Structure formats: C-alpha cells, structure tokens
Amino acid sequence: MDVIKTYNKKEDQPTLKEAKSFVGGLVEMVYLENDRQMLVNKKGIIHNLPVNYPASFVAGNIILGPALILEGDARWD
C-alpha cells in the first residue's frame, strides 16, 4: 500500500472522491512549504491509523495514514 503519493500535473490532480479513497476517509489539507499541499485523513487518530514517517518528515509534523502531496499545477484552489 502506498503511504505517500505526489502529483504535480493538472491532468493528474486527484478529485475529492479519489483523495477520500486514497486517504481512507474525510480529507484534511495540510499546507507545506514551497506552496505545496498535503491531503491526509482528517480522523486519522480516531481510526487509529499508523504514523506515516515519510509524510511526517515532509510535513514537519506527525501524519497518520496515507497522504497525497499536491504541487505545481496539481494544487487544489
């Protein structure tokens, strides 16, 4: 199972439905440096999701469960 996935092209940008499916529930946006965004499961603690170490390193904060990184033209408005 992927724990982190990065998109940078508009045509690859995930829909909300795709993001929900990847993170396993409600989506929360975390703003990263360099105008990037990370999409994570809003209720990761409640669902007892495991720590996502690669995503936590990128975010500089604890991230639980799978995460999507949106950069460049793939960012959500």
PDB file of N, CA, C and O in Angstrom:
ATOM      1  N   MET A   1       0.844  -1.182   0.000  1.00  0.00           N
ATOM      2  CA  MET A   1       0.000   0.000   0.000  1.00  0.00           C
ATOM      3  C   MET A   1       0.889   1.246   0.000  1.00  0.00           C
ATOM      4  O   MET A   1       1.857   1.329   0.756  1.00  0.00           O
ATOM      5  N   ASP A   2       0.546   2.217  -0.862  1.00  0.00           N
ATOM      6  CA  ASP A   2       1.269   3.489  -0.888  1.00  0.00           C
ATOM      7  C   ASP A   2       0.987   4.268   0.388  1.00  0.00           C
ATOM      8  O   ASP A   2      -0.147   4.290   0.865  1.00  0.00           O
ATOM      9  N   VAL A   3       2.010   4.905   0.943  1.00  0.00           N
ATOM     10  CA  VAL A   3       1.804   5.743   2.116  1.00  0.00           C
ATOM     11  C   VAL A   3       1.912   7.219   1.769  1.00  0.00           C
ATOM     12  O   VAL A   3       1.463   8.078   2.529  1.00  0.00           O
ATOM     13  N   ILE A   4       2.513   7.514   0.610  1.00  0.00           N
ATOM     14  CA  ILE A   4       2.623   8.899   0.163  1.00  0.00           C
ATOM     15  C   ILE A   4       2.704   8.898  -1.366  1.00  0.00           C
ATOM     16  O   ILE A   4       3.407   8.084  -1.965  1.00  0.00           O
ATOM     17  N   LYS A   5       1.985   9.810  -1.968  1.00  0.00           N
ATOM     18  CA  LYS A   5       1.962   9.902  -3.417  1.00  0.00           C
ATOM     19  C   LYS A   5       1.983  11.378  -3.779  1.00  0.00           C
ATOM     20  O   LYS A   5       1.317  12.187  -3.132  1.00  0.00           O
ATOM     21  N   THR A   6       2.750  11.739  -4.817  1.00  0.00           N
ATOM     22  CA  THR A   6       2.898  13.138  -5.208  1.00  0.00           C
ATOM     23  C   THR A   6       2.349  13.363  -6.611  1.00  0.00           C
ATOM     24  O   THR A   6       2.584  12.579  -7.530  1.00  0.00           O
ATOM     25  N   TYR A   7       1.609  14.460  -6.742  1.00  0.00           N
ATOM     26  CA  TYR A   7       1.087  14.883  -8.043  1.00  0.00           C
ATOM     27  C   TYR A   7       1.616  16.275  -8.344  1.00  0.00           C
ATOM     28  O   TYR A   7       1.695  17.116  -7.449  1.00  0.00           O
ATOM     29  N   ASN A   8       1.983  16.529  -9.609  1.00  0.00           N
ATOM     30  CA  ASN A   8       2.431  17.882  -9.960  1.00  0.00           C
ATOM     31  C   ASN A   8       1.870  18.374 -11.288  1.00  0.00           C
ATOM     32  O   ASN A   8       2.184  19.490 -11.702  1.00  0.00           O
ATOM     33  N   LYS A   9       1.060  17.586 -11.959  1.00  0.00           N
ATOM     34  CA  LYS A   9       0.440  17.998 -13.216  1.00  0.00           C
ATOM     35  C   LYS A   9      -1.070  18.129 -13.048  1.00  0.00           C
ATOM     36  O   LYS A   9      -1.702  17.322 -12.366  1.00  0.00           O
ATOM     37  N   LYS A  10      -1.639  19.152 -13.676  1.00  0.00           N
ATOM     38  CA  LYS A  10      -3.081  19.403 -13.589  1.00  0.00           C
ATOM     39  C   LYS A  10      -3.886  18.174 -14.006  1.00  0.00           C
ATOM     40  O   LYS A  10      -4.876  17.828 -13.361  1.00  0.00           O
ATOM     41  N   GLU A  11      -3.460  17.518 -15.082  1.00  0.00           N
ATOM     42  CA  GLU A  11      -4.217  16.363 -15.581  1.00  0.00           C
ATOM     43  C   GLU A  11      -4.149  15.162 -14.640  1.00  0.00           C
ATOM     44  O   GLU A  11      -4.959  14.243 -14.763  1.00  0.00           O
ATOM     45  N   ASP A  12      -3.205  15.151 -13.708  1.00  0.00           N
ATOM     46  CA  ASP A  12      -3.090  14.063 -12.739  1.00  0.00           C
ATOM     47  C   ASP A  12      -3.757  14.393 -11.402  1.00  0.00           C
ATOM     48  O   ASP A  12      -3.873  13.531 -10.531  1.00  0.00           O
ATOM     49  N   GLN A  13      -4.193  15.645 -11.248  1.00  0.00           N
ATOM     50  CA  GLN A  13      -4.774  16.120  -9.986  1.00  0.00           C
ATOM     51  C   GLN A  13      -5.916  15.199  -9.543  1.00  0.00           C
ATOM     52  O   GLN A  13      -6.829  14.939 -10.327  1.00  0.00           O
ATOM     53  N   PRO A  14      -5.879  14.704  -8.307  1.00  0.00           N
ATOM     54  CA  PRO A  14      -6.942  13.816  -7.841  1.00  0.00           C
ATOM     55  C   PRO A  14      -8.232  14.589  -7.565  1.00  0.00           C
ATOM     56  O   PRO A  14      -8.201  15.738  -7.126  1.00  0.00           O
ATOM     57  N   THR A  15      -9.352  13.943  -7.828  1.00  0.00           N
ATOM     58  CA  THR A  15     -10.641  14.510  -7.448  1.00  0.00           C
ATOM     59  C   THR A  15     -10.824  14.313  -5.943  1.00  0.00           C
ATOM     60  O   THR A  15     -10.061  13.582  -5.312  1.00  0.00           O
ATOM     61  N   LEU A  16     -11.832  14.963  -5.375  1.00  0.00           N
ATOM     62  CA  LEU A  16     -12.112  14.772  -3.951  1.00  0.00           C
ATOM     63  C   LEU A  16     -12.437  13.303  -3.674  1.00  0.00           C
ATOM     64  O   LEU A  16     -12.006  12.753  -2.660  1.00  0.00           O
ATOM     65  N   LYS A  17     -13.185  12.676  -4.561  1.00  0.00           N
ATOM     66  CA  LYS A  17     -13.537  11.268  -4.384  1.00  0.00           C
ATOM     67  C   LYS A  17     -12.282  10.390  -4.384  1.00  0.00           C
ATOM     68  O   LYS A  17     -12.153   9.488  -3.557  1.00  0.00           O
ATOM     69  N   GLU A  18     -11.365  10.656  -5.309  1.00  0.00           N
ATOM     70  CA  GLU A  18     -10.114   9.890  -5.369  1.00  0.00           C
ATOM     71  C   GLU A  18      -9.259  10.128  -4.122  1.00  0.00           C
ATOM     72  O   GLU A  18      -8.653   9.196  -3.592  1.00  0.00           O
ATOM     73  N   ALA A  19      -9.216  11.388  -3.655  1.00  0.00           N
ATOM     74  CA  ALA A  19      -8.444  11.706  -2.453  1.00  0.00           C
ATOM     75  C   ALA A  19      -9.034  10.991  -1.237  1.00  0.00           C
ATOM     76  O   ALA A  19      -8.295  10.436  -0.426  1.00  0.00           O
ATOM     77  N   LYS A  20     -10.367  11.004  -1.109  1.00  0.00           N
ATOM     78  CA  LYS A  20     -11.025  10.310   0.006  1.00  0.00           C
ATOM     79  C   LYS A  20     -10.705   8.822  -0.019  1.00  0.00           C
ATOM     80  O   LYS A  20     -10.448   8.214   1.021  1.00  0.00           O
ATOM     81  N   SER A  21     -10.722   8.245  -1.210  1.00  0.00           N
ATOM     82  CA  SER A  21     -10.432   6.819  -1.347  1.00  0.00           C
ATOM     83  C   SER A  21      -8.990   6.519  -0.942  1.00  0.00           C
ATOM     84  O   SER A  21      -8.728   5.528  -0.259  1.00  0.00           O
ATOM     85  N   PHE A  22      -8.059   7.372  -1.360  1.00  0.00           N
ATOM     86  CA  PHE A  22      -6.642   7.132  -1.053  1.00  0.00           C
ATOM     87  C   PHE A  22      -6.349   7.271   0.433  1.00  0.00           C
ATOM     88  O   PHE A  22      -5.656   6.431   1.007  1.00  0.00           O
ATOM     89  N   VAL A  23      -6.880   8.341   1.075  1.00  0.00           N
ATOM     90  CA  VAL A  23      -6.574   8.564   2.498  1.00  0.00           C
ATOM     91  C   VAL A  23      -7.486   7.760   3.416  1.00  0.00           C
ATOM     92  O   VAL A  23      -7.221   7.658   4.614  1.00  0.00           O
ATOM     93  N   GLY A  24      -8.553   7.192   2.872  1.00  0.00           N
ATOM     94  CA  GLY A  24      -9.424   6.330   3.663  1.00  0.00           C
ATOM     95  C   GLY A  24     -10.471   7.050   4.466  1.00  0.00           C
ATOM     96  O   GLY A  24     -10.869   6.566   5.525  1.00  0.00           O
ATOM     97  N   GLY A  25     -10.935   8.201   3.998  1.00  0.00           N
ATOM     98  CA  GLY A  25     -11.990   8.917   4.716  1.00  0.00           C
ATOM     99  C   GLY A  25     -11.982  10.396   4.408  1.00  0.00           C
ATOM    100  O   GLY A  25     -11.580  10.831   3.329  1.00  0.00           O
ATOM    101  N   LEU A  26     -12.443  11.165   5.398  1.00  0.00           N
ATOM    102  CA  LEU A  26     -12.508  12.616   5.226  1.00  0.00           C
ATOM    103  C   LEU A  26     -11.127  13.193   4.972  1.00  0.00           C
ATOM    104  O   LEU A  26     -10.141  12.771   5.576  1.00  0.00           O
ATOM    105  N   VAL A  27     -11.069  14.166   4.070  1.00  0.00           N
ATOM    106  CA  VAL A  27      -9.796  14.751   3.662  1.00  0.00           C
ATOM    107  C   VAL A  27      -9.555  16.069   4.390  1.00  0.00           C
ATOM    108  O   VAL A  27     -10.438  16.922   4.474  1.00  0.00           O
ATOM    109  N   GLU A  28      -8.350  16.213   4.909  1.00  0.00           N
ATOM    110  CA  GLU A  28      -7.907  17.475   5.510  1.00  0.00           C
ATOM    111  C   GLU A  28      -6.666  17.933   4.756  1.00  0.00           C
ATOM    112  O   GLU A  28      -5.801  17.126   4.416  1.00  0.00           O
ATOM    113  N   MET A  29      -6.587  19.239   4.497  1.00  0.00           N
ATOM    114  CA  MET A  29      -5.439  19.782   3.785  1.00  0.00           C
ATOM    115  C   MET A  29      -4.435  20.346   4.779  1.00  0.00           C
ATOM    116  O   MET A  29      -4.786  21.095   5.690  1.00  0.00           O
ATOM    117  N   VAL A  30      -3.187  19.970   4.582  1.00  0.00           N
ATOM    118  CA  VAL A  30      -2.066  20.493   5.361  1.00  0.00           C
ATOM    119  C   VAL A  30      -1.226  21.315   4.389  1.00  0.00           C
ATOM    120  O   VAL A  30      -0.830  20.822   3.333  1.00  0.00           O
ATOM    121  N   TYR A  31      -0.958  22.561   4.745  1.00  0.00           N
ATOM    122  CA  TYR A  31      -0.168  23.431   3.873  1.00  0.00           C
ATOM    123  C   TYR A  31       1.318  23.240   4.182  1.00  0.00           C
ATOM    124  O   TYR A  31       1.745  23.311   5.335  1.00  0.00           O
ATOM    125  N   LEU A  32       2.084  22.999   3.130  1.00  0.00           N
ATOM    126  CA  LEU A  32       3.512  22.752   3.253  1.00  0.00           C
ATOM    127  C   LEU A  32       4.309  23.940   2.727  1.00  0.00           C
ATOM    128  O   LEU A  32       3.753  24.863   2.131  1.00  0.00           O
ATOM    129  N   GLU A  33       5.607  23.902   2.956  1.00  0.00           N
ATOM    130  CA  GLU A  33       6.500  24.921   2.402  1.00  0.00           C
ATOM    131  C   GLU A  33       6.488  24.836   0.877  1.00  0.00           C
ATOM    132  O   GLU A  33       6.060  23.838   0.298  1.00  0.00           O
ATOM    133  N   ASN A  34       6.962  25.891   0.249  1.00  0.00           N
ATOM    134  CA  ASN A  34       7.094  25.954  -1.208  1.00  0.00           C
ATOM    135  C   ASN A  34       5.760  25.798  -1.928  1.00  0.00           C
ATOM    136  O   ASN A  34       5.694  25.233  -3.020  1.00  0.00           O
ATOM    137  N   ASP A  35       4.684  26.312  -1.299  1.00  0.00           N
ATOM    138  CA  ASP A  35       3.364  26.341  -1.934  1.00  0.00           C
ATOM    139  C   ASP A  35       2.813  24.960  -2.272  1.00  0.00           C
ATOM    140  O   ASP A  35       2.057  24.809  -3.233  1.00  0.00           O
ATOM    141  N   ARG A  36       3.185  23.956  -1.490  1.00  0.00           N
ATOM    142  CA  ARG A  36       2.675  22.603  -1.693  1.00  0.00           C
ATOM    143  C   ARG A  36       1.564  22.326  -0.695  1.00  0.00           C
ATOM    144  O   ARG A  36       1.452  22.992   0.334  1.00  0.00           O
ATOM    145  N   GLN A  37       0.746  21.333  -1.015  1.00  0.00           N
ATOM    146  CA  GLN A  37      -0.360  20.928  -0.149  1.00  0.00           C
ATOM    147  C   GLN A  37      -0.262  19.424   0.097  1.00  0.00           C
ATOM    148  O   GLN A  37       0.182  18.667  -0.767  1.00  0.00           O
ATOM    149  N   MET A  38      -0.681  19.008   1.286  1.00  0.00           N
ATOM    150  CA  MET A  38      -0.739  17.584   1.604  1.00  0.00           C
ATOM    151  C   MET A  38      -2.170  17.263   2.012  1.00  0.00           C
ATOM    152  O   MET A  38      -2.763  17.970   2.826  1.00  0.00           O
ATOM    153  N   LEU A  39      -2.715  16.208   1.452  1.00  0.00           N
ATOM    154  CA  LEU A  39      -4.050  15.753   1.801  1.00  0.00           C
ATOM    155  C   LEU A  39      -3.924  14.511   2.670  1.00  0.00           C
ATOM    156  O   LEU A  39      -3.262  13.542   2.299  1.00  0.00           O
ATOM    157  N   VAL A  40      -4.569  14.556   3.834  1.00  0.00           N
ATOM    158  CA  VAL A  40      -4.474  13.461   4.801  1.00  0.00           C
ATOM    159  C   VAL A  40      -5.865  13.110   5.316  1.00  0.00           C
ATOM    160  O   VAL A  40      -6.829  13.822   5.035  1.00  0.00           O
ATOM    161  N   ASN A  41      -5.974  12.024   6.066  1.00  0.00           N
ATOM    162  CA  ASN A  41      -7.234  11.623   6.681  1.00  0.00           C
ATOM    163  C   ASN A  41      -7.478  12.491   7.914  1.00  0.00           C
ATOM    164  O   ASN A  41      -6.686  12.484   8.857  1.00  0.00           O
ATOM    165  N   LYS A  42      -8.579  13.236   7.896  1.00  0.00           N
ATOM    166  CA  LYS A  42      -8.908  14.157   8.985  1.00  0.00           C
ATOM    167  C   LYS A  42      -9.091  13.436  10.318  1.00  0.00           C
ATOM    168  O   LYS A  42      -8.834  14.014  11.374  1.00  0.00           O
ATOM    169  N   LYS A  43      -9.526  12.195  10.279  1.00  0.00           N
ATOM    170  CA  LYS A  43      -9.801  11.449  11.515  1.00  0.00           C
ATOM    171  C   LYS A  43      -8.814  10.298  11.718  1.00  0.00           C
ATOM    172  O   LYS A  43      -9.172   9.228  12.212  1.00  0.00           O
ATOM    173  N   GLY A  44      -7.565  10.546  11.325  1.00  0.00           N
ATOM    174  CA  GLY A  44      -6.533   9.515  11.449  1.00  0.00           C
ATOM    175  C   GLY A  44      -6.364   9.000  12.860  1.00  0.00           C
ATOM    176  O   GLY A  44      -6.124   7.810  13.059  1.00  0.00           O
ATOM    177  N   ILE A  45      -6.486   9.882  13.852  1.00  0.00           N
ATOM    178  CA  ILE A  45      -6.340   9.467  15.253  1.00  0.00           C
ATOM    179  C   ILE A  45      -7.499   8.566  15.654  1.00  0.00           C
ATOM    180  O   ILE A  45      -7.292   7.520  16.269  1.00  0.00           O
ATOM    181  N   ILE A  46      -8.710   8.968  15.310  1.00  0.00           N
ATOM    182  CA  ILE A  46      -9.901   8.189  15.670  1.00  0.00           C
ATOM    183  C   ILE A  46      -9.854   6.795  15.039  1.00  0.00           C
ATOM    184  O   ILE A  46     -10.252   5.809  15.657  1.00  0.00           O
ATOM    185  N   HIS A  47      -9.360   6.731  13.799  1.00  0.00           N
ATOM    186  CA  HIS A  47      -9.292   5.452  13.087  1.00  0.00           C
ATOM    187  C   HIS A  47      -8.024   4.668  13.413  1.00  0.00           C
ATOM    188  O   HIS A  47      -7.774   3.606  12.842  1.00  0.00           O
ATOM    189  N   ASN A  48      -7.223   5.203  14.339  1.00  0.00           N
ATOM    190  CA  ASN A  48      -6.004   4.531  14.785  1.00  0.00           C
ATOM    191  C   ASN A  48      -5.072   4.179  13.615  1.00  0.00           C
ATOM    192  O   ASN A  48      -4.523   3.079  13.549  1.00  0.00           O
ATOM    193  N   LEU A  49      -4.907   5.143  12.692  1.00  0.00           N
ATOM    194  CA  LEU A  49      -4.027   4.922  11.544  1.00  0.00           C
ATOM    195  C   LEU A  49      -2.569   4.996  11.989  1.00  0.00           C
ATOM    196  O   LEU A  49      -2.237   5.726  12.923  1.00  0.00           O
ATOM    197  N   PRO A  50      -1.711   4.248  11.326  1.00  0.00           N
ATOM    198  CA  PRO A  50      -0.295   4.245  11.702  1.00  0.00           C
ATOM    199  C   PRO A  50       0.401   5.551  11.293  1.00  0.00           C
ATOM    200  O   PRO A  50      -0.058   6.261  10.399  1.00  0.00           O
ATOM    201  N   VAL A  51       1.494   5.842  11.954  1.00  0.00           N
ATOM    202  CA  VAL A  51       2.297   7.018  11.603  1.00  0.00           C
ATOM    203  C   VAL A  51       2.874   6.814  10.210  1.00  0.00           C
ATOM    204  O   VAL A  51       3.419   5.757   9.893  1.00  0.00           O
ATOM    205  N   ASN A  52       2.746   7.830   9.398  1.00  0.00           N
ATOM    206  CA  ASN A  52       3.320   7.821   8.052  1.00  0.00           C
ATOM    207  C   ASN A  52       4.631   8.599   8.151  1.00  0.00           C
ATOM    208  O   ASN A  52       4.638   9.827   8.062  1.00  0.00           O
ATOM    209  N   TYR A  53       5.728   7.889   8.333  1.00  0.00           N
ATOM    210  CA  TYR A  53       7.020   8.538   8.573  1.00  0.00           C
ATOM    211  C   TYR A  53       7.500   9.397   7.405  1.00  0.00           C
ATOM    212  O   TYR A  53       7.984  10.504   7.642  1.00  0.00           O
ATOM    213  N   PRO A  54       7.389   8.936   6.138  1.00  0.00           N
ATOM    214  CA  PRO A  54       7.817   9.815   5.041  1.00  0.00           C
ATOM    215  C   PRO A  54       6.997  11.114   4.981  1.00  0.00           C
ATOM    216  O   PRO A  54       7.562  12.191   4.792  1.00  0.00           O
ATOM    217  N   ALA A  55       5.684  11.017   5.139  1.00  0.00           N
ATOM    218  CA  ALA A  55       4.831  12.205   5.102  1.00  0.00           C
ATOM    219  C   ALA A  55       5.089  13.100   6.316  1.00  0.00           C
ATOM    220  O   ALA A  55       5.067  14.326   6.201  1.00  0.00           O
ATOM    221  N   SER A  56       5.329  12.500   7.459  1.00  0.00           N
ATOM    222  CA  SER A  56       5.625  13.282   8.667  1.00  0.00           C
ATOM    223  C   SER A  56       6.916  14.072   8.492  1.00  0.00           C
ATOM    224  O   SER A  56       7.005  15.223   8.922  1.00  0.00           O
ATOM    225  N   PHE A  57       7.905  13.464   7.869  1.00  0.00           N
ATOM    226  CA  PHE A  57       9.173  14.143   7.612  1.00  0.00           C
ATOM    227  C   PHE A  57       8.949  15.353   6.700  1.00  0.00           C
ATOM    228  O   PHE A  57       9.469  16.438   6.959  1.00  0.00           O
ATOM    229  N   VAL A  58       8.171  15.156   5.634  1.00  0.00           N
ATOM    230  CA  VAL A  58       7.888  16.245   4.694  1.00  0.00           C
ATOM    231  C   VAL A  58       7.108  17.368   5.376  1.00  0.00           C
ATOM    232  O   VAL A  58       7.399  18.545   5.164  1.00  0.00           O
ATOM    233  N   ALA A  59       6.114  17.004   6.197  1.00  0.00           N
ATOM    234  CA  ALA A  59       5.238  17.993   6.835  1.00  0.00           C
ATOM    235  C   ALA A  59       5.876  18.646   8.054  1.00  0.00           C
ATOM    236  O   ALA A  59       5.470  19.737   8.452  1.00  0.00           O
ATOM    237  N   GLY A  60       6.863  17.999   8.647  1.00  0.00           N
ATOM    238  CA  GLY A  60       7.433  18.529   9.882  1.00  0.00           C
ATOM    239  C   GLY A  60       6.480  18.394  11.049  1.00  0.00           C
ATOM    240  O   GLY A  60       6.557  19.149  12.018  1.00  0.00           O
ATOM    241  N   ASN A  61       5.576  17.423  10.951  1.00  0.00           N
ATOM    242  CA  ASN A  61       4.567  17.168  11.968  1.00  0.00           C
ATOM    243  C   ASN A  61       4.126  15.714  11.812  1.00  0.00           C
ATOM    244  O   ASN A  61       4.353  15.110  10.764  1.00  0.00           O
ATOM    245  N   ILE A  62       3.504  15.153  12.832  1.00  0.00           N
ATOM    246  CA  ILE A  62       3.055  13.763  12.760  1.00  0.00           C
ATOM    247  C   ILE A  62       1.876  13.664  11.793  1.00  0.00           C
ATOM    248  O   ILE A  62       0.882  14.377  11.933  1.00  0.00           O
ATOM    249  N   ILE A  63       2.000  12.773  10.814  1.00  0.00           N
ATOM    250  CA  ILE A  63       0.934  12.490   9.864  1.00  0.00           C
ATOM    251  C   ILE A  63       0.561  11.025  10.034  1.00  0.00           C
ATOM    252  O   ILE A  63       1.428  10.153  10.082  1.00  0.00           O
ATOM    253  N   LEU A  64      -0.740  10.766  10.126  1.00  0.00           N
ATOM    254  CA  LEU A  64      -1.230   9.402  10.297  1.00  0.00           C
ATOM    255  C   LEU A  64      -1.910   8.945   9.017  1.00  0.00           C
ATOM    256  O   LEU A  64      -2.729   9.668   8.449  1.00  0.00           O
ATOM    257  N   GLY A  65      -1.571   7.753   8.566  1.00  0.00           N
ATOM    258  CA  GLY A  65      -2.198   7.172   7.384  1.00  0.00           C
ATOM    259  C   GLY A  65      -1.628   7.719   6.084  1.00  0.00           C
ATOM    260  O   GLY A  65      -0.707   8.536   6.093  1.00  0.00           O
ATOM    261  N   PRO A  66      -2.185   7.260   4.963  1.00  0.00           N
ATOM    262  CA  PRO A  66      -1.713   7.667   3.645  1.00  0.00           C
ATOM    263  C   PRO A  66      -1.852   9.170   3.427  1.00  0.00           C
ATOM    264  O   PRO A  66      -2.717   9.813   4.022  1.00  0.00           O
ATOM    265  N   ALA A  67      -0.996   9.724   2.572  1.00  0.00           N
ATOM    266  CA  ALA A  67      -1.016  11.158   2.289  1.00  0.00           C
ATOM    267  C   ALA A  67      -0.748  11.405   0.811  1.00  0.00           C
ATOM    268  O   ALA A  67       0.009  10.679   0.167  1.00  0.00           O
ATOM    269  N   LEU A  68      -1.383  12.439   0.295  1.00  0.00           N
ATOM    270  CA  LEU A  68      -1.154  12.884  -1.074  1.00  0.00           C
ATOM    271  C   LEU A  68      -0.488  14.247  -1.024  1.00  0.00           C
ATOM    272  O   LEU A  68      -0.894  15.108  -0.243  1.00  0.00           O
ATOM    273  N   ILE A  69       0.520  14.450  -1.843  1.00  0.00           N
ATOM    274  CA  ILE A  69       1.152  15.762  -1.944  1.00  0.00           C
ATOM    275  C   ILE A  69       0.785  16.357  -3.296  1.00  0.00           C
ATOM    276  O   ILE A  69       0.947  15.718  -4.336  1.00  0.00           O
ATOM    277  N   LEU A  70       0.295  17.578  -3.266  1.00  0.00           N
ATOM    278  CA  LEU A  70      -0.066  18.306  -4.479  1.00  0.00           C
ATOM    279  C   LEU A  70       0.887  19.481  -4.622  1.00  0.00           C
ATOM    280  O   LEU A  70       1.045  20.285  -3.703  1.00  0.00           O
ATOM    281  N   GLU A  71       1.515  19.567  -5.776  1.00  0.00           N
ATOM    282  CA  GLU A  71       2.436  20.663  -6.020  1.00  0.00           C
ATOM    283  C   GLU A  71       2.256  21.152  -7.449  1.00  0.00           C
ATOM    284  O   GLU A  71       1.679  20.459  -8.287  1.00  0.00           O
ATOM    285  N   GLY A  72       2.755  22.353  -7.718  1.00  0.00           N
ATOM    286  CA  GLY A  72       2.639  22.916  -9.055  1.00  0.00           C
ATOM    287  C   GLY A  72       1.201  23.051  -9.493  1.00  0.00           C
ATOM    288  O   GLY A  72       0.352  23.529  -8.741  1.00  0.00           O
ATOM    289  N   ASP A  73       0.926  22.622 -10.733  1.00  0.00           N
ATOM    290  CA  ASP A  73      -0.420  22.747 -11.303  1.00  0.00           C
ATOM    291  C   ASP A  73      -1.434  21.773 -10.694  1.00  0.00           C
ATOM    292  O   ASP A  73      -2.632  21.910 -10.944  1.00  0.00           O
ATOM    293  N   ALA A  74      -0.991  20.811  -9.914  1.00  0.00           N
ATOM    294  CA  ALA A  74      -1.896  19.835  -9.318  1.00  0.00           C
ATOM    295  C   ALA A  74      -2.540  20.342  -8.025  1.00  0.00           C
ATOM    296  O   ALA A  74      -3.434  19.690  -7.485  1.00  0.00           O
ATOM    297  N   ARG A  75      -2.091  21.509  -7.520  1.00  0.00           N
ATOM    298  CA  ARG A  75      -2.656  22.021  -6.253  1.00  0.00           C
ATOM    299  C   ARG A  75      -4.145  22.322  -6.400  1.00  0.00           C
ATOM    300  O   ARG A  75      -4.616  22.714  -7.468  1.00  0.00           O
ATOM    301  N   TRP A  76      -4.874  22.128  -5.295  1.00  0.00           N
ATOM    302  CA  TRP A  76      -6.290  22.486  -5.250  1.00  0.00           C
ATOM    303  C   TRP A  76      -6.399  23.971  -4.954  1.00  0.00           C
ATOM    304  O   TRP A  76      -5.563  24.545  -4.256  1.00  0.00           O
ATOM    305  N   ASP A  77      -7.444  24.582  -5.497  1.00  0.00           N
ATOM    306  CA  ASP A  77      -7.684  26.014  -5.235  1.00  0.00           C
ATOM    307  C   ASP A  77      -8.256  26.224  -3.866  1.00  0.00           C
ATOM    308  O   ASP A  77      -8.521  27.361  -3.475  1.00  0.00           O
TER     309      ASP A  77
END
